[in-house]
Amino acid sequence: MSSTSKGSFWKIRKSWWILFTFTIIFNWVAFFIIGSKVKHKKWKMYGALYSIPFILLMVIEGRYESNDWQYDIVGFSMLGGWIASMIHAFRIRKEYLFRLEAIELRQPYEDYKLRGQIQSEYGVKFNQAPIEQPLQQPIPQSSYGEQPKPVLQQVPTQPLHSVPPAQIREFAPAKTEQLTSDPIDLNKASDLELAGLPGVGPILAKKAIMERDRIGGFRSLEDFSQLLGLKPHIVEKIRPLVAVGPAEAPPQKWSGRMVDF
């Protein structure tokens, strides 16, 4: 017996085709039946193979005497094919029941698609409620590591002019303050402010301060990025966050000996 989810009565009722294999002449019909029901071409080919002795019998019927050797060959071939078809049928019965059960489970879904095609083709809508798709099974959730469902914060429904300013700030996006802040001046920013820029960090920030003191200030963002060796996509991220103020004159280097009078 097969291990499908159907009951024993369903399995027996769907196995009536095996009775054809008990007939020595029409044993091949069973394979054409199951091949057509589950749309399996391989079983139809076996049906055609088992039908060859029957075809040969129809061809030689009336042309030869019953004691001729042609009848002996056809008789032995029919006997061998009959025994082989019976064994073959019982071996594939389990696979046939599985395939048949899958087709029956998919049939409502196929009807649902066919209804939709007909409705779109004729521009009508059936009164009957659409069939729910049977292939969508609920996904089992493990009892370990379940993530709690996020609690959505409700937005006040009263008019905006009646909401207190503090409550408006509570529902405002967190990034508003960052977007509306003033850009950082590269020639006046501290190392902490420069370290907060995308792709800079504390090490490059200290290097930027040293280079700024050495050359007296940055002339442009490209000057800043070239001295630090920043990549082009990092520069594009920094561009809306910074500004370049007037640069100071570089400190003068005095050479020679100092004379104290």
Secondary structure, 3 states (H helix, E strand, C coil): CCCCCCCHHHHHHCCHHHHHHHCCCCCCHHHHHHHHHCCCHHHHHHHHHHCHHHHHHHHHCCCCCCCCHHHHHHHHHHHHHHHHHHHHHHHHHHHHHHHHHHHHHHHHHHHHHHHHHHHHHHCCCCCCCCCCCCCCCCCCCCCCCCCCCCCCCCCCCCCHHHCCHHHHHHHCCCCHHHHHCCCEECCCCCHHHHHCCCCCHHHHHHHHHHHHHHHCCCCCHHHHHHHHCCCHHHHHHHHHHEECCCCCCCCCCCCCCCCCC
